[in-house]
Amino acid sequence: MKILITGSAGFIGYHLAKRLLERGDEVIGIDNINDYYDIRVKYGRLKESGIEESDIEDGRSVSSTLYPGYRFVKMDLEEREAIEELFRRERFDAVCNLAAQAGVRYSIENPRAYIQSNIVGFLNILEACRDNEVKHLVYASSSSVYGLNESMPFSVHDNVDHPISLYAASKKSNELMAHTYSHLYSIPTTGLRFFTVYGPWGRPDMALFLFTKAILEGREIDVYNYGDMRRDFTYIDDIVEGIVRVLDRPPKGDARWSGKNPDPGSSVAPYKIYNIGNNDPVKLLDFISAIEKATGRQARKRMLPIQPGDVPATYADVKDLIADTGYRPDTPIEEGVERFVAWYREFYNV
């Protein structure tokens, strides 16, 4: 297939592009390489994909020196005309929209960035898919949409109308927008609610990166909710495996779906929502212990109350994804953390 990956200099986008290229797909990646976090990591990911920083210019297509089927364009989702022209020129079979303004806490400080990237940018993708007969749009949602939900594990069949951050609200909006386009224009769309993805080349604003950096530098780590947190940490290889399986299976719509008892996770339209997580939540203090073991150093902990917008626990019900695709996450937390720490030491030479 010919596949567009938005956010291809990002954590998940980088790994997904490599996986698709290695199986023989043609991939075009776009990313605006913003400075939300250390751009050295973003350029490092691109370099690993055969895209040199010195060759990158706004709007210019750069061919990979490692993968003949890979091209990269520095581009912003909000650039409507540029997005439209890219779709017209390339005629994509499928699109995986991973580009977004990320971060729960940052959405409290800078809410407008989320409307521009996650709402306006996503609308541009939807319109381009509509105008160019894209066969499947897969897009990143988030476990944060569950907000005030307390029933565990979180299920795609549950109502998610009570988000507690603008980031979560923007992702819930993406799901609603996608359903509208699936219903009106028969565009197959699949939303993936990611649960705390981690691994090599991970985001510097995430707990694993922050904790590892602080522990290796001998600094205190901030442990929120006094350590009483659980997260469904999911290793990047397991996430990518799930995305690829979904990408290859466009939804057709559920003939059994009824508006009298509407299921939020599906529709009579070609629309589907999946949780994609490890289905095995880990206590935050156990996660920290795994980092201590991998680094060989003891963490100095500063225990703090929970942050605004945070939830104390996430736990993914992935039964639908297993039933429909055979998805089975199988990377133990100790192994995944050890791989990340090894990457971190090599990348930063520490």
Secondary structure, 3 states (H helix, E strand, C coil): CEEEEECCCCHHHHHHHHHHHHCCCEEEEEECCCCCCCHHHHHHHHHHCCCCHHHCCECCEEECCCCCCEEEEECCCCCHHHHHHHHHHHCCCEEEECCCCCCHHHHHHCHHHHHHHHHHHHHHHHHHHHHCCCCEEEEEEEHHHHCCCCCCCECCCCCCCCCCCHHHHHHHHHHHHHHHHHHHHCCCEEEEEECCEECCCCCCCCHHHHHHHHHHCCCEEEEHHHHCCEECCEEHHHHHHHHHHHHCCCCCCCCCCCCCCCCCCECCCCEEEEEECCCCCEEHHHHHHHHHHHHCCCCEEEECCCCCCCCCECCECCHHHHHHHCCCCCCCHHHHHHHHHHHHHHHHCC
